[in-house]
Amino acid sequence: MAKIKVKPWDVAKYLTTPEKIAGYLQAAFEDGDLRVILKAIDNVARAHGVRKIAKNAHLGETTLYKALHEDSHPEFETILKVLTAAGMGMTVKPLARKATQ
């Protein structure tokens, strides 16, 4: 039987347009898990180039890596800087009301 080579799937390679990035980040924020959100932002930073994002966000690369680690709790300002450096903004919308309310 022939061996099958499997390469790890890297979402950052598919985040090629602002629309794809926005949809990806929106899904992460809707999930609500901080680790999922940080991983999504990390993937977006990798898609753009971590060095470029760090420079545009006025952060060191090491600081950016630490801020986006899944166990970190970055300041909101840092998240905003990184999203802005990636050409993204944030909006707020009301949550859907549950039928039991």
C-alpha positions in Angstrom: 0.0 0.0 0.0 1.3 3.4 -0.9 2.0 5.9 1.8 0.0 9.1 1.8 1.7 12.3 2.7 -0.4 14.6 4.7 0.5 18.3 5.2 -1.0 20.3 8.1 -3.8 22.6 6.9 -3.0 26.2 7.4 -6.0 28.6 7.3 -3.6 31.6 7.0 -3.0 30.5 3.4 -6.6 31.0 2.5 -7.2 34.4 4.2 -6.4 36.2 0.9 -9.1 38.9 0.8 -10.5 41.4 3.3 -13.9 39.8 2.9 -12.5 36.3 3.7 -10.6 37.7 6.7 -13.7 39.6 8.0 -15.9 36.6 7.7 -13.3 34.4 9.5 -12.9 36.9 12.3 -16.7 37.4 12.6 -17.1 33.6 13.1 -14.4 33.6 15.7 -16.0 36.5 17.6 -19.4 34.9 17.4 -17.9 31.7 19.0 -17.1 33.9 22.0 -14.2 31.8 23.2 -11.2 34.0 23.8 -8.8 31.2 22.7 -10.6 30.9 19.4 -10.6 34.7 18.9 -6.9 35.0 19.7 -6.1 32.0 17.3 -8.1 33.6 14.6 -6.3 37.0 15.0 -3.0 35.1 15.1 -3.9 33.4 11.8 -4.8 36.8 10.2 -1.5 38.2 11.4 0.3 35.3 9.8 -1.6 35.7 6.6 -0.5 39.4 6.4 3.0 38.6 7.8 3.7 38.9 11.5 6.6 41.3 11.1 4.4 43.6 9.0 1.5 43.5 11.4 3.8 44.0 14.4 5.4 47.0 12.7 2.1 48.6 11.7 0.6 48.0 15.2 3.7 49.5 16.8 4.5 46.3 18.7 7.5 44.1 18.8 7.2 40.7 17.1 7.8 38.9 20.4 5.1 41.1 22.1 2.7 40.2 19.3 3.4 36.5 19.5 2.9 36.6 23.3 -0.3 38.7 23.0 -1.9 36.2 20.6 -0.9 33.1 22.5 -4.0 31.1 23.4 -3.3 31.4 27.1 -2.7 35.1 27.1 -5.1 37.9 28.1 -4.0 40.8 25.9 -5.2 44.3 26.5 -8.1 45.4 24.4 -5.9 48.2 23.0 -3.5 45.6 21.7 -6.3 43.7 19.9 -7.5 46.9 18.3 -4.0 47.8 17.1 -3.5 44.4 15.5 -6.9 44.4 13.8 -6.3 47.9 12.5 -2.8 46.9 11.3 -4.5 44.0 9.4 -7.0 46.5 7.8 -9.9 45.3 9.9 -12.3 47.2 12.2 -14.8 46.1 14.8 -18.5 46.7 14.9 -21.0 45.9 17.6 -24.5 44.5 17.2 -27.2 43.4 19.6 -27.4 39.8 20.5 -30.4 37.8 19.4 -32.9 37.5 22.2 -33.6 34.0 23.5 -37.2 32.9 23.2 -37.4 32.4 26.9 -36.7 36.0 27.8 
